[in-house]
Amino acid sequence: TEDILNGRESKTAVVIRNIPKNVKMNDLIQTLKTKEIKNYNFVYLPKKPNFNLGFAIINFNEPYDIIDFYNKFHMKNYENTENKCELIYSHIQGFQNLKKRYPSKNTFLNLSNE
């Protein structure tokens, strides 16, 4: 957090681990809205036919937009489950790079930043 505030960190994409496998994209987006997470433009939730793979990638507009997300999710239980979320930086960074790498129906583009 300190590196972000001091301008030493430019990464904008994070991986949220330990999402319950029954969570669907709409559920994840609703959770972000409920927790008032804003300023993200990309969400990728990989899945198999009947369940997700337990993680999602979220890209924020600016590095400092991650701080609120981190404070509300890192090492906190996901909704009403025992799953403790863990956040790490994604190895792929930036909206365009993520969009190119994950151009699938498992992707949510939040171009309005609501």
C-alpha positions as CSV (number, residue, x, y, z in Angstrom):
1,T,0.0,0.0,0.0
2,E,2.8,2.4,0.9
3,D,4.5,1.8,-2.5
4,I,1.3,2.6,-4.3
5,L,0.7,5.8,-2.3
6,N,4.3,6.9,-3.0
7,G,4.0,6.2,-6.7
8,R,6.6,3.4,-6.7
9,E,4.0,0.8,-7.8
10,S,2.4,0.9,-11.2
11,K,0.6,-2.5,-11.3
12,T,-3.2,-2.4,-11.8
13,A,-4.2,-6.0,-12.1
14,V,-4.7,-8.4,-9.1
15,V,-5.6,-12.0,-8.7
16,I,-8.1,-12.8,-6.0
17,R,-7.7,-16.3,-4.8
18,N,-10.0,-18.7,-2.8
19,I,-13.3,-17.6,-4.4
20,P,-15.9,-20.3,-3.6
21,K,-16.2,-22.5,-6.6
22,N,-20.0,-22.0,-6.9
23,V,-19.7,-18.2,-7.4
24,K,-20.7,-17.1,-10.9
25,M,-19.6,-13.9,-12.7
26,N,-22.8,-12.1,-11.8
27,D,-22.3,-13.1,-8.1
28,L,-18.8,-11.7,-8.2
29,I,-19.8,-8.4,-9.8
30,Q,-22.7,-8.1,-7.3
31,T,-20.2,-8.6,-4.5
32,L,-18.0,-5.9,-5.9
33,K,-20.9,-3.5,-6.1
34,T,-22.1,-4.4,-2.6
35,K,-18.7,-3.7,-1.2
36,E,-18.6,-0.4,-3.2
37,I,-15.5,-1.4,-5.3
38,K,-15.2,1.0,-8.2
39,N,-12.8,2.0,-10.9
40,Y,-12.2,-1.5,-12.3
41,N,-12.4,-2.1,-16.0
42,F,-11.8,-5.9,-16.4
43,V,-12.9,-9.0,-14.5
44,Y,-11.9,-12.6,-15.6
45,L,-13.4,-15.5,-13.7
46,P,-12.2,-18.8,-15.3
47,K,-14.5,-21.7,-15.1
48,K,-15.3,-25.3,-16.0
49,P,-18.9,-26.2,-17.0
50,N,-20.3,-26.3,-13.5
51,F,-17.9,-24.3,-11.3
52,N,-15.2,-21.6,-11.4
53,L,-11.5,-22.3,-10.8
54,G,-11.4,-20.5,-7.4
55,F,-9.8,-17.3,-8.6
56,A,-10.5,-14.1,-10.6
57,I,-8.3,-11.4,-12.2
58,I,-9.4,-7.8,-11.7
59,N,-7.8,-4.8,-13.4
60,F,-8.2,-1.4,-11.9
61,N,-7.9,2.0,-13.6
62,E,-5.0,3.2,-11.4
63,P,-2.7,1.5,-8.9
64,Y,-4.3,3.4,-6.0
65,D,-7.7,2.0,-6.9
66,I,-6.4,-1.4,-5.6
67,I,-6.1,-0.1,-2.0
68,D,-9.8,-0.1,-1.1
69,F,-10.2,-3.5,-2.8
70,Y,-7.2,-4.9,-0.8
71,N,-8.6,-3.5,2.5
72,K,-12.0,-5.1,1.9
73,F,-10.9,-8.5,0.6
74,H,-7.4,-9.5,1.5
75,M,-7.4,-12.2,4.2
76,K,-11.1,-11.6,4.7
77,N,-13.8,-14.3,4.3
78,Y,-15.6,-14.2,0.9
79,E,-19.2,-13.2,1.7
80,N,-20.7,-15.7,4.2
81,T,-18.1,-18.5,3.6
82,E,-15.0,-19.9,5.3
83,N,-13.0,-19.0,2.2
84,K,-10.3,-16.4,3.1
85,C,-9.5,-14.3,0.0
86,E,-5.8,-13.7,-0.8
87,L,-4.7,-11.0,-3.2
88,I,-1.6,-11.1,-5.3
89,Y,-0.5,-9.1,-8.4
90,S,-1.4,-10.7,-11.7
91,H,1.6,-11.7,-13.9
92,I,-0.3,-10.0,-16.8
93,Q,-0.8,-6.3,-16.3
94,G,-2.9,-3.7,-18.1
95,F,-6.4,-3.6,-19.6
96,Q,-5.3,-4.2,-23.2
97,N,-3.0,-7.1,-22.3
98,L,-5.6,-8.8,-20.2
99,K,-8.3,-8.3,-22.9
100,K,-6.0,-9.8,-25.5
101,R,-5.1,-12.8,-23.3
102,Y,-8.6,-13.5,-22.0
103,P,-11.0,-12.7,-24.8
104,S,-13.8,-15.1,-23.6
105,K,-17.3,-15.2,-22.3
106,N,-15.8,-15.6,-18.8
107,T,-14.7,-11.9,-19.0
108,F,-16.6,-8.8,-17.8
109,L,-15.6,-5.5,-19.2
110,N,-16.7,-2.6,-17.0
111,L,-16.1,0.3,-19.3
112,S,-18.5,2.6,-17.5
113,N,-16.6,2.0,-14.2
114,E,-19.8,1.8,-12.1
